[in-house]
Amino acid sequence: MIRSQATVGTDKPARYAKQLSSHLGRRCSVTEEADGIRIALPADGGGGSCLLVNEPDALALHAEADSAELLDRVQDVIGRHLERFGQRDGLKVDWMND
């Protein structure tokens, strides 16, 4: 399993996590876990997932997939949507591989 993470500074992490999971929940599997909300991309596209964790002044993103190509896909989908939703607040997602 290959992993990466990003910490997106915002004073509304719960709002963005809810908006992202609601929007992507139409095509992805969304489950609540003890640490946050996990969004799993469809298996027919290769799979992969991202755990959204609310922090005091940030939304932490923990992505994982079976290959670098699939991890890139997870990062693209999650990052692109979050940046679009947070455009007004200037959200920027910068991934770092573990």
Stockholm file with secondary structure:
# STOCKHOLM 1.0

chainA/1-98         MIRSQATVGTDKPARYAKQLSSHLGRRCSVTEEADGIRIALPADGGGGSCLLVNEPDALALHAEADSAELLDRVQDVIGRHLERFGQRDGLKVDWMND
#=GR chainA/1-98 SS CEEEEEEEECSCHHHHHHHHHHHHTTTSEEEECSSSEEEECCGGGTCCEEEEEEETTEEEEEEEESSHHHHHHHHHHHHHHHHHHTGGGTCCCCCEEC
#=GC SS_cons        CEEEEEEEECSCHHHHHHHHHHHHTTTSEEEECSSSEEEECCGGGTCCEEEEEEETTEEEEEEEESSHHHHHHHHHHHHHHHHHHTGGGTCCCCCEEC
//
